[in-house]
Amino acid sequence: MADTNGGVPMALEVEESAALLTLIRVGHIYAPEPLGAGDILIAGGRIAAIGAPLEVPSGWPLRIVEAPELTAVPAFIDQHVHVTGGGGEGGCATRCPEITALEIAAMGIGTVVGVLGTDSVSRSPADLLAKVRGLRAEGIAAYLYTGAYRVPPPTLTGDLQRDLAWIPEVLGLGELAISDHRSSQPRQHEIERLVSDVRVGAMLAGKRGICHFHVGDGERGLEPLRRLLSETEIPAEQVIPTHVNRRRALLEEAADYALRFGANVDVTAFEDPGEAGLDGFDAVCRLLERGVPLARITLSSDCNGSLPEFDAAGRYLGMRVARNTALIAAWRRLVQEGVLPLERALGLISGHVAQVLGLQHRKGRLAVGHDADVTLVDAALTPCQTFVNGRRVYDVGTAG
């Protein structure tokens, strides 16, 4: 059971049975395609077999998880998490708290990508890497983007290409801010150079090397990214704009951008988008109405980041802290209100995200040989158990 301090989750107790065989027996399996009732056999942190039923020879070191009332789905992936806490726009007292492994796993999330934001002064890429490795030690599959809002971006090795080439946990650059009064107001040639550096570094490392762009409230919107894809040879799959639903006009622009370039866009599951924006549910619905292919849409939480408010002159007024509960709530609503069937909706927070990150050969689906990242949900699509690399990192029945 997790330790608590005044009701606040402090740490995650991870089962030490990953080396043993685990057999999960559930009422339904969505891989994401529906497979009906069946079993999932886990060995060495990977899925060894899926079937109905599976038989294991007697005497083998087997742990059986009986969950006939639950549904097994690929563990969720959140590609935008301020794992060290965001904020700081109102001074040191407004720094957001770090996220815990328990807060991640309790939402059925098995994989996160950590980001820095506005503040890369009191927090650094080294802090981010340390937190990511700490989460890994607690059982979460954690990665990070090097860099932050500003240009030139802060790095771990002093060079973007070396970060990508030599640090396994680094998947790309992010979140680089554009069209925002908090950004470095990068010129077009600076954006092009940074994205090009990431591309080459990723090629040397055998990674996708995405560039994760924070898009602010500025009127330029996605113009820098449209120019990038129109005027250079950079492939669209490498460039991911996020927060595209913070303004209705920006979301319409994102739909045009996705359709014109065959590009991916990332919707943020805002708890309260305000009058100007749309929440995650409404944003996904609108993109689908505009004809954006579902495979080009992802959902992320921005959790433990700040949700600051500024006046018309850019003066800080106050802030709230984002939570990952909004991500699961938006996704669940898409299924429960009949917008998408479960097997298609799963891509928004699993398969499509794995594809964007270049992790599709390991994560994002339940298949033999893939990492044994499995979330068990109940009839209301509430996560009840989370397995990452075959280890159970969350169980609603034992969580403190």
Backbone hydrogen bonds, N-H to C=O, Kabsch-Sander energy under -0.5 kcal/mol:
donor,donor_aa,acceptor,acceptor_aa,energy
5,N,8,V,-1.5
8,V,5,N,-1.2
10,M,3,D,-1.9
11,A,3,D,-0.8
13,E,11,A,-0.5
14,V,12,L,-0.7
15,E,392,R,-1.4
20,L,17,S,-1.5
21,L,61,P,-2.2
22,T,42,I,-2.1
23,L,63,R,-2.8
24,I,22,T,-0.5
24,I,40,I,-2.7
25,R,23,L,-0.6
25,R,65,V,-3.0
26,V,24,I,-0.6
26,V,38,G,-2.3
27,G,67,A,-1.0
27,G,70,L,-1.7
28,H,70,L,-1.1
29,I,36,G,-1.1
30,Y,72,A,-2.9
31,A,29,I,-0.5
31,A,33,E,-2.6
35,L,29,I,-3.2
36,G,29,I,-0.6
38,G,26,V,-1.6
39,D,51,G,-4.1
40,I,24,I,-2.2
41,L,49,A,-2.9
42,I,22,T,-3.2
42,I,40,I,-0.5
43,A,46,R,-2.5
44,G,18,A,-0.5
45,G,18,A,-0.6
46,R,43,A,-1.6
47,I,370,H,-2.5
48,A,41,L,-3.0
48,A,46,R,-0.6
49,A,41,L,-1.4
51,G,39,D,-2.0
52,A,53,P,-0.5
60,W,57,P,-1.5
62,L,60,W,-1.7
63,R,21,L,-2.6
65,V,23,L,-3.1
66,E,64,I,-0.6
67,A,25,R,-3.0
67,A,65,V,-0.7
70,L,67,A,-1.9
71,T,377,V,-2.7
72,A,28,H,-2.8
73,V,375,T,-2.6
75,A,373,D,-1.9
76,F,108,G,-2.4
77,I,349,I,-3.2
78,D,111,T,-2.7
79,Q,77,I,-0.6
81,V,113,V,-2.2
82,H,303,C,-2.3
83,V,81,V,-1.8
85,G,82,H,-1.9
86,G,304,N,-2.8
88,G,94,T,-1.4
91,G,88,G,-1.9
94,T,91,G,-2.2
95,R,92,C,-1.3
96,C,86,G,-3.0
99,I,83,V,-1.7
104,I,100,T,-1.4
105,A,101,A,-2.8
106,A,102,L,-2.5
107,M,104,I,-1.3
108,G,105,A,-2.1
109,I,104,I,-1.4
110,G,76,F,-2.5
111,T,76,F,-1.7
112,V,141,A,-1.9
113,V,78,D,-1.8
114,G,143,Y,-2.9
115,V,81,V,-2.0
120,S,118,T,-0.9
128,L,124,S,-2.3
129,L,125,P,-2.6
130,A,126,A,-2.4
131,K,127,D,-2.4
132,V,128,L,-2.5
133,R,129,L,-2.5
134,G,130,A,-1.9
135,L,131,K,-2.6
136,R,132,V,-2.1
137,A,133,R,-1.8
138,E,134,G,-1.1
139,G,136,R,-1.6
140,I,135,L,-2.4
141,A,110,G,-2.6
142,A,140,I,-1.1
143,Y,112,V,-2.1
144,L,169,E,-2.3
145,Y,114,G,-2.2
146,T,172,G,-2.6
147,G,154,P,-0.9
149,Y,117,G,-1.8
163,D,159,D,-2.2
164,L,160,L,-2.2
165,A,161,Q,-2.5
166,W,162,R,-2.9
167,I,163,D,-1.6
170,V,167,I,-1.6
171,L,144,L,-2.6
171,L,169,E,-0.5
172,G,144,L,-0.7
173,L,210,I,-2.0
174,G,146,T,-2.5
175,E,212,H,-0.6
176,L,212,H,-1.6
177,A,149,Y,-1.4
178,I,214,H,-2.5
183,S,180,D,-1.7
184,S,149,Y,-0.5
190,E,187,R,-0.5
191,I,187,R,-2.0
192,E,188,Q,-2.4
193,R,189,H,-2.0
194,L,190,E,-2.4
195,V,191,I,-2.4
196,S,192,E,-2.1
197,D,193,R,-2.4
198,V,194,L,-2.3
199,R,195,V,-2.2
200,V,196,S,-2.2
201,G,197,D,-2.5
202,A,198,V,-2.6
203,M,199,R,-2.1
204,L,200,V,-2.1
205,A,201,G,-1.2
206,G,202,A,-1.2
206,G,203,M,-0.5
207,K,202,A,-2.7
209,G,171,L,-0.6
210,I,171,L,-0.9
211,C,238,Q,-3.2
212,H,173,L,-3.2
212,H,210,I,-0.6
213,F,211,C,-0.7
213,F,240,I,-2.9
214,H,176,L,-1.8
214,H,212,H,-0.6
215,V,213,F,-0.5
215,V,242,T,-1.3
216,G,178,I,-2.2
216,G,214,H,-0.6
218,G,179,S,-3.1
221,G,218,G,-1.3
223,E,220,R,-2.6
225,L,222,L,-0.7
226,R,222,L,-2.6
227,R,223,E,-2.5
228,L,224,P,-1.8
229,L,225,L,-2.2
230,S,226,R,-1.9
231,E,227,R,-2.9
232,T,228,L,-1.0
238,Q,235,P,-1.6
239,V,236,A,-1.7
240,I,211,C,-2.7
240,I,238,Q,-0.6
242,T,213,F,-2.9
243,H,266,D,-0.6
244,V,266,D,-1.4
246,R,243,H,-1.8
248,R,276,A,-2.0
251,L,247,R,-2.1
252,E,248,R,-2.0
253,E,249,A,-2.0
254,A,250,L,-2.5
255,A,251,L,-2.1
256,D,252,E,-2.0
257,Y,253,E,-2.6
258,A,254,A,-2.8
259,L,255,A,-2.2
260,R,256,D,-2.7
261,F,257,Y,-2.3
262,G,258,A,-1.4
263,A,257,Y,-0.5
263,A,258,A,-0.8
265,V,296,R,-2.5
266,D,241,P,-2.6
267,V,265,V,-0.6
267,V,298,T,-3.0
269,A,300,S,-2.6
270,F,268,T,-2.0
277,G,273,P,-0.8
278,L,245,N,-2.4
280,G,270,F,-0.5
283,A,279,D,-2.5
284,V,280,G,-2.2
285,C,281,F,-2.2
286,R,282,D,-2.3
287,L,283,A,-2.4
288,L,284,V,-2.3
289,E,285,C,-2.3
290,R,286,R,-2.0
291,G,288,L,-1.5
292,V,287,L,-2.4
296,R,293,P,-2.2
297,I,294,L,-2.0
298,T,265,V,-1.8
299,L,348,L,-2.3
300,S,267,V,-2.3
302,D,80,H,-1.8
303,C,80,H,-0.6
304,N,322,A,-2.8
305,G,302,D,-1.5
307,L,320,R,-2.9
309,E,318,G,-3.1
311,D,315,R,-2.1
314,G,311,D,-2.2
317,L,309,E,-3.4
318,G,309,E,-1.1
320,R,307,L,-1.0
322,A,305,G,-2.6
326,A,323,R,-0.8
328,I,324,N,-1.3
329,A,325,T,-2.1
330,A,326,A,-2.3
331,W,327,L,-2.2
332,R,328,I,-2.9
333,R,329,A,-2.1
334,L,330,A,-1.6
335,V,331,W,-1.1
336,Q,332,R,-2.9
337,E,333,R,-2.3
338,G,335,V,-1.6
339,V,334,L,-1.4
340,L,334,L,-1.9
344,R,341,P,-1.0
345,A,341,P,-2.6
346,L,342,L,-1.9
347,G,344,R,-1.0
348,L,345,A,-1.4
349,I,346,L,-1.2
350,S,346,L,-0.5
350,S,347,G,-0.7
352,H,347,G,-1.5
353,V,347,G,-0.9
354,A,350,S,-2.6
355,Q,351,G,-1.9
356,V,352,H,-2.3
357,L,353,V,-2.4
358,G,354,A,-0.8
358,G,355,Q,-0.7
359,L,354,A,-2.8
360,Q,354,A,-0.8
362,R,359,L,-2.1
363,K,359,L,-2.9
366,L,31,A,-2.1
367,A,365,R,-0.8
369,G,47,I,-2.8
370,H,367,A,-2.1
371,D,362,R,-2.0
372,A,45,G,-2.6
373,D,371,D,-2.4
374,V,372,A,-0.8
374,V,387,F,-1.4
375,T,73,V,-2.8
376,L,385,Q,-2.9
377,V,71,T,-2.7
377,V,375,T,-0.6
378,D,382,T,-1.8
381,L,378,D,-2.2
384,C,376,L,-3.4
385,Q,376,L,-1.4
386,T,394,Y,-2.1
387,F,374,V,-3.3
388,V,391,R,-2.6
390,G,372,A,-2.4
391,R,388,V,-1.9
393,V,386,T,-2.6
393,V,391,R,-0.7
394,Y,386,T,-1.4
396,V,384,C,-3.3
398,T,395,D,-2.1
399,A,395,D,-1.7
